[in-house]
Amino acid sequence: MCERWDTIEVRFGNRIRELRMLAHFTQEELGAVAQLHRNYISDLERGMRNVSLRTIEKLAQALQVEIRDLF
Amino acid sequence: MCERWDTIEVRFGNRIRELRMLAHFTQEELGAVAQLHRNYISDLERGMRNVSLRTIEKLAQALQVEIRDLF
């Protein structure tokens, strides 16, 4: 059985949540700024999305951090 | 017309090529270690692939760097 608790998707999701909270964004607000649906942000933060490079770039821009700081 | 020369895909591709050469890998060797087809590596290095998080992780592991060092 694949351990889901420490996949790259879970680690990335936790990092996005951390940065979103530091930025005092709700999931809805982050979604609006990053041009992503709120449900997508919710799934992503729960480690359920194998996001793409372009989505990673949108999130970094919305959170006003360098892409490398998302990892 | 979308300027293709400086997209995140192009910047990421250039970085992978740079690290691959530092590691003295051919595209074929990197593909084998990262479990990706050589043609995929070639496309990626030319900025033609919007890669996923899992592929990014495979590349970092194959190149023996931290994911953040790919950006």
Backbone of each chain as nested JSON, in Angstrom:
{
  "chains": [
    {"id": "A", "residues": [
      {"number": 1, "name": "MET", "atoms": {"N": [0.859, -1.174, 0.0], "CA": [0.0, 0.0, 0.0], "C": [0.911, 1.246, 0.0]}},
      {"number": 2, "name": "CYS", "atoms": {"N": [0.587, 2.199, -0.885], "CA": [1.455, 3.369, -1.024], "C": [1.191, 4.318, 0.138]}},
      {"number": 3, "name": "GLU", "atoms": {"N": [2.246, 4.642, 0.934], "CA": [2.091, 5.568, 2.058], "C": [1.799, 6.954, 1.494]}},
      {"number": 4, "name": "ARG", "atoms": {"N": [0.602, 7.503, 1.681], "CA": [0.246, 8.782, 1.093], "C": [0.714, 9.935, 1.954]}},
      {"number": 5, "name": "TRP", "atoms": {"N": [1.192, 9.638, 3.178], "CA": [1.352, 10.759, 4.101], "C": [2.574, 11.6, 3.775]}},
      {"number": 6, "name": "ASP", "atoms": {"N": [3.563, 11.07, 3.046], "CA": [4.76, 11.885, 2.83], "C": [5.135, 11.965, 1.357]}},
      {"number": 7, "name": "THR", "atoms": {"N": [4.174, 12.066, 0.491], "CA": [4.462, 12.202, -0.938], "C": [4.844, 13.649, -1.216]}},
      {"number": 8, "name": "ILE", "atoms": {"N": [5.398, 13.883, -2.404], "CA": [5.757, 15.258, -2.792], "C": [4.493, 16.119, -2.829]}},
      {"number": 9, "name": "GLU", "atoms": {"N": [3.362, 15.495, -3.228], "CA": [2.121, 16.28, -3.283], "C": [1.699, 16.736, -1.882]}},
      {"number": 10, "name": "VAL", "atoms": {"N": [1.852, 15.866, -0.898], "CA": [1.48, 16.213, 0.487], "C": [2.426, 17.294, 1.017]}},
      {"number": 11, "name": "ARG", "atoms": {"N": [3.732, 17.108, 0.799], "CA": [4.693, 18.102, 1.291], "C": [4.459, 19.465, 0.632]}},
      {"number": 12, "name": "PHE", "atoms": {"N": [4.201, 19.442, -0.691], "CA": [3.952, 20.699, -1.404], "C": [2.669, 21.359, -0.885]}},
      {"number": 13, "name": "GLY", "atoms": {"N": [1.641, 20.554, -0.686], "CA": [0.365, 21.073, -0.177], "C": [0.517, 21.723, 1.182]}},
      {"number": 14, "name": "ASN", "atoms": {"N": [1.286, 21.083, 2.049], "CA": [1.516, 21.649, 3.386], "C": [2.259, 22.987, 3.285]}},
      {"number": 15, "name": "ARG", "atoms": {"N": [3.212, 23.054, 2.365], "CA": [4.008, 24.292, 2.199], "C": [3.119, 25.426, 1.687]}},
      {"number": 16, "name": "ILE", "atoms": {"N": [2.226, 25.089, 0.722], "CA": [1.324, 26.134, 0.184], "C": [0.405, 26.637, 1.299]}},
      {"number": 17, "name": "ARG", "atoms": {"N": [-0.121, 25.716, 2.111], "CA": [-1.007, 26.144, 3.202], "C": [-0.247, 27.069, 4.153]}},
      {"number": 18, "name": "GLU", "atoms": {"N": [0.968, 26.673, 4.495], "CA": [1.794, 27.465, 5.409], "C": [1.978, 28.895, 4.867]}},
      {"number": 19, "name": "LEU", "atoms": {"N": [2.366, 28.986, 3.597], "CA": [2.62, 30.299, 2.982], "C": [1.326, 31.089, 2.819]}},
      {"number": 20, "name": "ARG", "atoms": {"N": [0.222, 30.386, 2.502], "CA": [-1.071, 31.068, 2.351], "C": [-1.473, 31.72, 3.674]}},
      {"number": 21, "name": "MET", "atoms": {"N": [-1.272, 30.981, 4.761], "CA": [-1.652, 31.512, 6.082], "C": [-0.747, 32.68, 6.478]}},
      {"number": 22, "name": "LEU", "atoms": {"N": [0.543, 32.562, 6.145], "CA": [1.457, 33.682, 6.425], "C": [1.029, 34.937, 5.665]}},
      {"number": 23, "name": "ALA", "atoms": {"N": [0.457, 34.71, 4.491], "CA": [0.002, 35.835, 3.663], "C": [-1.417, 36.276, 4.038]}},
      {"number": 24, "name": "HIS", "atoms": {"N": [-2.002, 35.581, 5.05], "CA": [-3.37, 35.912, 5.509], "C": [-4.384, 35.847, 4.366]}},
      {"number": 25, "name": "PHE", "atoms": {"N": [-4.234, 34.821, 3.516], "CA": [-5.188, 34.579, 2.429], "C": [-6.129, 33.441, 2.855]}},
      {"number": 26, "name": "THR", "atoms": {"N": [-7.403, 33.569, 2.451], "CA": [-8.256, 32.376, 2.504], "C": [-7.944, 31.57, 1.242]}},
      {"number": 27, "name": "GLN", "atoms": {"N": [-8.453, 30.326, 1.176], "CA": [-8.237, 29.525, -0.045], "C": [-8.884, 30.226, -1.238]}},
      {"number": 28, "name": "GLU", "atoms": {"N": [-10.035, 30.838, -0.968], "CA": [-10.758, 31.545, -2.037], "C": [-9.915, 32.707, -2.575]}},
      {"number": 29, "name": "GLU", "atoms": {"N": [-9.321, 33.469, -1.645], "CA": [-8.524, 34.63, -2.064], "C": [-7.286, 34.182, -2.843]}},
      {"number": 30, "name": "LEU", "atoms": {"N": [-6.603, 33.128, -2.334], "CA": [-5.433, 32.629, -3.069], "C": [-5.856, 32.147, -4.457]}},
      {"number": 31, "name": "GLY", "atoms": {"N": [-6.983, 31.437, -4.506], "CA": [-7.492, 30.965, -5.799], "C": [-7.747, 32.103, -6.766]}},
      {"number": 32, "name": "ALA", "atoms": {"N": [-8.347, 33.183, -6.248], "CA": [-8.661, 34.325, -7.112], "C": [-7.377, 34.957, -7.669]}},
      {"number": 33, "name": "VAL", "atoms": {"N": [-6.394, 35.158, -6.793], "CA": [-5.144, 35.806, -7.218], "C": [-4.362, 34.902, -8.177]}},
      {"number": 34, "name": "ALA", "atoms": {"N": [-4.367, 33.595, -7.883], "CA": [-3.592, 32.644, -8.697], "C": [-4.375, 32.151, -9.911]}},
      {"number": 35, "name": "GLN", "atoms": {"N": [-5.642, 32.606, -10.019], "CA": [-6.52, 32.18, -11.135], "C": [-6.715, 30.663, -11.145]}},
      {"number": 36, "name": "LEU", "atoms": {"N": [-6.952, 30.145, -9.928], "CA": [-7.225, 28.716, -9.745], "C": [-8.497, 28.593, -8.91]}},
      {"number": 37, "name": "HIS", "atoms": {"N": [-9.279, 27.527, -9.147], "CA": [-10.538, 27.394, -8.398], "C": [-10.25, 27.089, -6.931]}},
      {"number": 38, "name": "ARG", "atoms": {"N": [-11.111, 27.59, -6.047], "CA": [-10.934, 27.373, -4.603], "C": [-10.85, 25.882, -4.292]}},
      {"number": 39, "name": "ASN", "atoms": {"N": [-11.654, 25.068, -4.947], "CA": [-11.637, 23.626, -4.689], "C": [-10.295, 23.018, -5.075]}},
      {"number": 40, "name": "TYR", "atoms": {"N": [-9.684, 23.585, -6.109], "CA": [-8.374, 23.088, -6.548], "C": [-7.344, 23.378, -5.459]}},
      {"number": 41, "name": "ILE", "atoms": {"N": [-7.435, 24.581, -4.865], "CA": [-6.518, 24.947, -3.777], "C": [-6.732, 23.997, -2.595]}},
      {"number": 42, "name": "SER", "atoms": {"N": [-7.979, 23.71, -2.3], "CA": [-8.293, 22.819, -1.179], "C": [-7.732, 21.419, -1.421]}},
      {"number": 43, "name": "ASP", "atoms": {"N": [-7.954, 20.888, -2.617], "CA": [-7.403, 19.564, -2.96], "C": [-5.876, 19.584, -2.874]}},
      {"number": 44, "name": "LEU", "atoms": {"N": [-5.287, 20.626, -3.436], "CA": [-3.822, 20.748, -3.5], "C": [-3.233, 20.747, -2.091]}},
      {"number": 45, "name": "GLU", "atoms": {"N": [-3.853, 21.508, -1.184], "CA": [-3.335, 21.599, 0.187], "C": [-3.482, 20.27, 0.924]}},
      {"number": 46, "name": "ARG", "atoms": {"N": [-4.4, 19.418, 0.462], "CA": [-4.561, 18.096, 1.073], "C": [-3.715, 17.052, 0.347]}},
      {"number": 47, "name": "GLY", "atoms": {"N": [-2.809, 17.511, -0.518], "CA": [-1.875, 16.585, -1.144], "C": [-2.484, 15.731, -2.235]}},
      {"number": 48, "name": "MET", "atoms": {"N": [-3.539, 16.238, -2.836], "CA": [-4.282, 15.421, -3.812], "C": [-4.034, 15.868, -5.257]}},
      {"number": 49, "name": "ARG", "atoms": {"N": [-3.084, 16.796, -5.469], "CA": [-2.874, 17.291, -6.82], "C": [-1.396, 17.202, -7.221]}},
      {"number": 50, "name": "ASN", "atoms": {"N": [-1.153, 16.571, -8.372], "CA": [0.2, 16.502, -8.934], "C": [0.352, 17.707, -9.867]}},
      {"number": 51, "name": "VAL", "atoms": {"N": [0.546, 18.87, -9.26], "CA": [0.45, 20.13, -10.008], "C": [1.529, 20.267, -11.077]}},
      {"number": 52, "name": "SER", "atoms": {"N": [1.267, 21.153, -12.025], "CA": [2.222, 21.371, -13.114], "C": [3.113, 22.575, -12.824]}},
      {"number": 53, "name": "LEU", "atoms": {"N": [4.145, 22.7, -13.646], "CA": [5.114, 23.792, -13.532], "C": [4.405, 25.153, -13.617]}},
      {"number": 54, "name": "ARG", "atoms": {"N": [3.479, 25.283, -14.545], "CA": [2.799, 26.585, -14.72], "C": [1.951, 26.914, -13.498]}},
      {"number": 55, "name": "THR", "atoms": {"N": [1.31, 25.897, -12.915], "CA": [0.523, 26.125, -11.702], "C": [1.45, 26.509, -10.547]}},
      {"number": 56, "name": "ILE", "atoms": {"N": [2.596, 25.853, -10.472], "CA": [3.587, 26.19, -9.442], "C": [3.998, 27.647, -9.586]}},
      {"number": 57, "name": "GLU", "atoms": {"N": [4.201, 28.094, -10.825], "CA": [4.606, 29.482, -11.057], "C": [3.49, 30.446, -10.627]}},
      {"number": 58, "name": "LYS", "atoms": {"N": [2.234, 30.115, -10.97], "CA": [1.097, 30.963, -10.581], "C": [1.005, 31.098, -9.052]}},
      {"number": 59, "name": "LEU", "atoms": {"N": [1.216, 29.977, -8.362], "CA": [1.132, 29.996, -6.894], "C": [2.245, 30.856, -6.301]}},
      {"number": 60, "name": "ALA", "atoms": {"N": [3.464, 30.726, -6.84], "CA": [4.598, 31.521, -6.336], "C": [4.322, 33.003, -6.547]}},
      {"number": 61, "name": "GLN", "atoms": {"N": [3.811, 33.349, -7.718], "CA": [3.514, 34.764, -8.011], "C": [2.415, 35.281, -7.078]}},
      {"number": 62, "name": "ALA", "atoms": {"N": [1.378, 34.462, -6.872], "CA": [0.266, 34.889, -6.011], "C": [0.715, 35.068, -4.566]}},
      {"number": 63, "name": "LEU", "atoms": {"N": [1.628, 34.198, -4.12], "CA": [2.116, 34.253, -2.737], "C": [3.314, 35.189, -2.598]}},
      {"number": 64, "name": "GLN", "atoms": {"N": [3.734, 35.748, -3.759], "CA": [4.85, 36.705, -3.807], "C": [6.124, 36.117, -3.181]}},
      {"number": 65, "name": "VAL", "atoms": {"N": [6.44, 34.89, -3.613], "CA": [7.699, 34.244, -3.212], "C": [8.376, 33.71, -4.472]}},
      {"number": 66, "name": "GLU", "atoms": {"N": [9.662, 33.376, -4.341], "CA": [10.361, 32.7, -5.44], "C": [9.85, 31.265, -5.52]}},
      {"number": 67, "name": "ILE", "atoms": {"N": [9.871, 30.697, -6.73], "CA": [9.411, 29.306, -6.874], "C": [10.203, 28.392, -5.94]}},
      {"number": 68, "name": "ARG", "atoms": {"N": [11.504, 28.612, -5.837], "CA": [12.328, 27.732, -4.99], "C": [11.893, 27.742, -3.528]}},
      {"number": 69, "name": "ASP", "atoms": {"N": [11.221, 28.824, -3.125], "CA": [10.758, 28.906, -1.736], "C": [9.495, 28.084, -1.48]}},
      {"number": 70, "name": "LEU", "atoms": {"N": [8.941, 27.505, -2.541], "CA": [7.785, 26.625, -2.357], "C": [8.23, 25.205, -1.995]}},
      {"number": 71, "name": "PHE", "atoms": {"N": [9.581, 25.008, -2.035], "CA": [10.086, 23.644, -1.77], "C": [11.029, 23.64, -0.57]}}
    ]},
    {"id": "B", "residues": [
      {"number": 1, "name": "MET", "atoms": {"N": [1.107, 37.378, -29.813], "CA": [1.816, 36.125, -29.917], "C": [2.563, 35.948, -28.569]}},
      {"number": 2, "name": "CYS", "atoms": {"N": [2.464, 34.732, -28.001], "CA": [3.088, 34.499, -26.698], "C": [4.589, 34.343, -26.917]}},
      {"number": 3, "name": "GLU", "atoms": {"N": [5.379, 35.185, -26.184], "CA": [6.838, 35.073, -26.274], "C": [7.259, 33.755, -25.634]}},
      {"number": 4, "name": "ARG", "atoms": {"N": [7.771, 32.785, -26.405], "CA": [8.096, 31.468, -25.849], "C": [9.473, 31.452, -25.227]}},
      {"number": 5, "name": "TRP", "atoms": {"N": [10.264, 32.528, -25.451], "CA": [11.674, 32.359, -25.101], "C": [11.903, 32.401, -23.589]}},
      {"number": 6, "name": "ASP", "atoms": {"N": [11.012, 32.987, -22.796], "CA": [11.328, 33.068, -21.378], "C": [10.193, 32.532, -20.506]}},
      {"number": 7, "name": "THR", "atoms": {"N": [9.59, 31.461, -20.92], "CA": [8.53, 30.87, -20.095], "C": [9.167, 30.059, -18.979]}},
      {"number": 8, "name": "ILE", "atoms": {"N": [8.331, 29.649, -18.011], "CA": [8.854, 28.822, -16.918], "C": [9.364, 27.499, -17.495]}},
      {"number": 9, "name": "GLU", "atoms": {"N": [8.688, 27.006, -18.559], "CA": [9.143, 25.742, -19.149], "C": [10.55, 25.892, -19.75]}},
      {"number": 10, "name": "VAL", "atoms": {"N": [10.807, 27.004, -20.404], "CA": [12.127, 27.236, -21.022], "C": [13.183, 27.388, -19.928]}},
      {"number": 11, "name": "ARG", "atoms": {"N": [12.875, 28.187, -18.9], "CA": [13.851, 28.386, -17.813], "C": [14.15, 27.067, -17.106]}},
      {"number": 12, "name": "PHE", "atoms": {"N": [13.089, 26.27, -16.857], "CA": [13.284, 24.984, -16.183], "C": [14.118, 24.054, -17.063]}},
      {"number": 13, "name": "GLY", "atoms": {"N": [13.814, 24.037, -18.358], "CA": [14.56, 23.183, -19.292], "C": [16.035, 23.533, -19.332]}},
      {"number": 14, "name": "ASN", "atoms": {"N": [16.319, 24.816, -19.35], "CA": [17.728, 25.254, -19.356], "C": [18.434, 24.814, -18.077]}},
      {"number": 15, "name": "ARG", "atoms": {"N": [17.713, 24.897, -16.954], "CA": [18.326, 24.515, -15.663], "C": [18.626, 23.017, -15.641]}},
      {"number": 16, "name": "ILE", "atoms": {"N": [17.671, 22.21, -16.167], "CA": [17.879, 20.753, -16.186], "C": [19.091, 20.425, -17.067]}},
      {"number": 17, "name": "ARG", "atoms": {"N": [19.178, 21.084, -18.217], "CA": [20.318, 20.819, -19.114], "C": [21.636, 21.154, -18.39]}},
      {"number": 18, "name": "GLU", "atoms": {"N": [21.653, 22.304, -17.731], "CA": [22.85, 22.766, -17.011], "C": [23.274, 21.718, -15.966]}},
      {"number": 19, "name": "LEU", "atoms": {"N": [22.308, 21.248, -15.172], "CA": [22.61, 20.277, -14.112], "C": [22.979, 18.914, -14.696]}},
      {"number": 20, "name": "ARG", "atoms": {"N": [22.327, 18.549, -15.792], "CA": [22.633, 17.259, -16.444], "C": [24.093, 17.253, -16.915]}},
      {"number": 21, "name": "MET", "atoms": {"N": [24.51, 18.365, -17.522], "CA": [25.888, 18.455, -18.019], "C": [26.879, 18.463, -16.867]}},
      {"number": 22, "name": "LEU", "atoms": {"N": [26.539, 19.15, -15.782], "CA": [27.427, 19.14, -14.6], "C": [27.583, 17.717, -14.06]}},
      {"number": 23, "name": "ALA", "atoms": {"N": [26.496, 16.933, -14.224], "CA": [26.538, 15.55, -13.727], "C": [27.132, 14.598, -14.775]}},
      {"number": 24, "name": "HIS", "atoms": {"N": [27.509, 15.175, -15.946], "CA": [28.101, 14.364, -17.031], "C": [27.183, 13.22, -17.475]}},
      {"number": 25, "name": "PHE", "atoms": {"N": [25.883, 13.557, -17.545], "CA": [24.889, 12.596, -18.051], "C": [24.55, 12.945, -19.501]}},
      {"number": 26, "name": "THR", "atoms": {"N": [24.305, 11.923, -20.3], "CA": [23.652, 12.181, -21.587], "C": [22.147, 12.272, -21.297]}},
      {"number": 27, "name": "GLN", "atoms": {"N": [21.364, 12.702, -22.281], "CA": [19.908, 12.737, -22.073], "C": [19.398, 11.323, -21.822]}},
      {"number": 28, "name": "GLU", "atoms": {"N": [20.012, 10.375, -22.534], "CA": [19.593, 8.976, -22.39], "C": [19.855, 8.485, -20.961]}},
      {"number": 29, "name": "GLU", "atoms": {"N": [21.036, 8.822, -20.442], "CA": [21.399, 8.366, -19.086], "C": [20.486, 9.007, -18.04]}},
      {"number": 30, "name": "LEU", "atoms": {"N": [20.231, 10.322, -18.203], "CA": [19.335, 10.982, -17.25], "C": [17.942, 10.357, -17.327]}},
      {"number": 31, "name": "GLY", "atoms": {"N": [17.487, 10.105, -18.561], "CA": [16.175, 9.472, -18.731], "C": [16.099, 8.132, -18.027]}},
      {"number": 32, "name": "ALA", "atoms": {"N": [17.176, 7.345, -18.162], "CA": [17.176, 6.006, -17.549], "C": [17.101, 6.114, -16.026]}},
      {"number": 33, "name": "VAL", "atoms": {"N": [17.901, 7.004, -15.458], "CA": [17.934, 7.142, -13.991], "C": [16.607, 7.711, -13.467]}},
      {"number": 34, "name": "ALA", "atoms": {"N": [16.053, 8.678, -14.223], "CA": [14.814, 9.336, -13.776], "C": [13.566, 8.587, -14.226]}},
      {"number": 35, "name": "GLN", "atoms": {"N": [13.784, 7.465, -14.949], "CA": [12.656, 6.665, -15.471], "C": [11.749, 7.515, -16.36]}},
      {"number": 36, "name": "LEU", "atoms": {"N": [12.388, 8.298, -17.235], "CA": [11.676, 9.115, -18.223], "C": [12.292, 8.826, -19.591]}},
      {"number": 37, "name": "HIS", "atoms": {"N": [11.463, 8.892, -20.656], "CA": [12.01, 8.586, -21.987], "C": [12.999, 9.682, -22.421]}},
      {"number": 38, "name": "ARG", "atoms": {"N": [13.998, 9.281, -23.172], "CA": [15.018, 10.244, -23.639], "C": [14.364, 11.384, -24.417]}},
      {"number": 39, "name": "ASN", "atoms": {"N": [13.376, 11.081, -25.223], "CA": [12.708, 12.127, -26.011], "C": [12.012, 13.132, -25.102]}},
      {"number": 40, "name": "TYR", "atoms": {"N": [11.508, 12.635, -23.98], "CA": [10.835, 13.528, -23.019], "C": [11.869, 14.497, -22.438]}},
      {"number": 41, "name": "ILE", "atoms": {"N": [13.065, 13.972, -22.142], "CA": [14.142, 14.827, -21.617], "C": [14.515, 15.878, -22.673]}},
      {"number": 42, "name": "SER", "atoms": {"N": [14.595, 15.457, -23.899], "CA": [14.95, 16.371, -24.992], "C": [13.902, 17.479, -25.132]}},
      {"number": 43, "name": "ASP", "atoms": {"N": [12.634, 17.085, -25.138], "CA": [11.547, 18.091, -25.236], "C": [11.598, 19.046, -24.048]}},
      {"number": 44, "name": "LEU", "atoms": {"N": [11.768, 18.456, -22.871], "CA": [11.767, 19.233, -21.616], "C": [12.876, 20.281, -21.653]}},
      {"number": 45, "name": "GLU", "atoms": {"N": [14.081, 19.862, -22.078], "CA": [15.221, 20.796, -22.115], "C": [15.003, 21.909, -23.133]}},
      {"number": 46, "name": "ARG", "atoms": {"N": [14.137, 21.666, -24.121], "CA": [13.835, 22.7, -25.111], "C": [12.604, 23.513, -24.701]}},
      {"number": 47, "name": "GLY", "atoms": {"N": [12.183, 23.347, -23.448], "CA": [11.102, 24.193, -22.934], "C": [9.73, 23.822, -23.452]}},
      {"number": 48, "name": "MET", "atoms": {"N": [9.576, 22.57, -23.829], "CA": [8.319, 22.159, -24.46], "C": [7.432, 21.314, -23.548]}},
      {"number": 49, "name": "ARG", "atoms": {"N": [7.811, 21.201, -22.261], "CA": [7.029, 20.349, -21.363], "C": [6.646, 21.099, -20.094]}},
      {"number": 50, "name": "ASN", "atoms": {"N": [5.325, 21.074, -19.809], "CA": [4.828, 21.656, -18.567], "C": [4.803, 20.546, -17.533]}},
      {"number": 51, "name": "VAL", "atoms": {"N": [5.99, 20.217, -17.006], "CA": [6.165, 18.999, -16.201], "C": [5.371, 19.056, -14.905]}},
      {"number": 52, "name": "SER", "atoms": {"N": [5.155, 17.877, -14.33], "CA": [4.398, 17.781, -13.074], "C": [5.345, 17.701, -11.882]}},
      {"number": 53, "name": "LEU", "atoms": {"N": [4.75, 17.85, -10.713], "CA": [5.481, 17.793, -9.447], "C": [6.248, 16.474, -9.318]}},
      {"number": 54, "name": "ARG", "atoms": {"N": [5.611, 15.376, -9.662], "CA": [6.273, 14.065, -9.507], "C": [7.459, 13.947, -10.457]}},
      {"number": 55, "name": "THR", "atoms": {"N": [7.314, 14.485, -11.66], "CA": [8.428, 14.456, -12.611], "C": [9.561, 15.338, -12.101]}},
      {"number": 56, "name": "ILE", "atoms": {"N": [9.203, 16.479, -11.527], "CA": [10.214, 17.372, -10.944], "C": [10.973, 16.625, -9.85]}},
      {"number": 57, "name": "GLU", "atoms": {"N": [10.255, 15.879, -9.022], "CA": [10.911, 15.13, -7.942], "C": [11.844, 14.058, -8.52]}},
      {"number": 58, "name": "LYS", "atoms": {"N": [11.384, 13.345, -9.556], "CA": [12.223, 12.308, -10.194], "C": [13.521, 12.919, -10.726]}},
      {"number": 59, "name": "LEU", "atoms": {"N": [13.413, 14.081, -11.371], "CA": [14.587, 14.741, -11.943], "C": [15.557, 15.166, -10.843]}},
      {"number": 60, "name": "ALA", "atoms": {"N": [15.021, 15.723, -9.751], "CA": [15.887, 16.152, -8.641], "C": [16.621, 14.949, -8.061]}},
      {"number": 61, "name": "GLN", "atoms": {"N": [15.905, 13.836, -7.882], "CA": [16.534, 12.632, -7.322], "C": [17.615, 12.108, -8.273]}},
      {"number": 62, "name": "ALA", "atoms": {"N": [17.302, 12.085, -9.574], "CA": [18.256, 11.571, -10.564], "C": [19.509, 12.446, -10.632]}},
      {"number": 63, "name": "LEU", "atoms": {"N": [19.314, 13.753, -10.477], "CA": [20.441, 14.687, -10.553], "C": [21.1, 14.889, -9.192]}},
      {"number": 64, "name": "GLN", "atoms": {"N": [20.517, 14.219, -8.175], "CA": [21.041, 14.273, -6.797], "C": [21.166, 15.712, -6.285]}},
      {"number": 65, "name": "VAL", "atoms": {"N": [20.078, 16.474, -6.481], "CA": [19.984, 17.833, -5.926], "C": [18.645, 17.958, -5.206]}},
      {"number": 66, "name": "GLU", "atoms": {"N": [18.524, 19.015, -4.41], "CA": [17.234, 19.308, -3.779], "C": [16.298, 19.876, -4.849]}},
      {"number": 67, "name": "ILE", "atoms": {"N": [14.994, 19.657, -4.705], "CA": [14.046, 20.189, -5.694], "C": [14.23, 21.704, -5.834]}},
      {"number": 68, "name": "ARG", "atoms": {"N": [14.414, 22.408, -4.73], "CA": [14.542, 23.879, -4.805], "C": [15.73, 24.314, -5.657]}},
      {"number": 69, "name": "ASP", "atoms": {"N": [16.724, 23.418, -5.813], "CA": [17.896, 23.763, -6.629], "C": [17.609, 23.649, -8.13]}},
      {"number": 70, "name": "LEU", "atoms": {"N": [16.424, 23.152, -8.478], "CA": [16.049, 23.097, -9.894], "C": [15.485, 24.442, -10.363]}},
      {"number": 71, "name": "PHE", "atoms": {"N": [15.294, 25.374, -9.363], "CA": [14.684, 26.662, -9.723], "C": [15.62, 27.82, -9.407]}}
    ]}
  ]
}
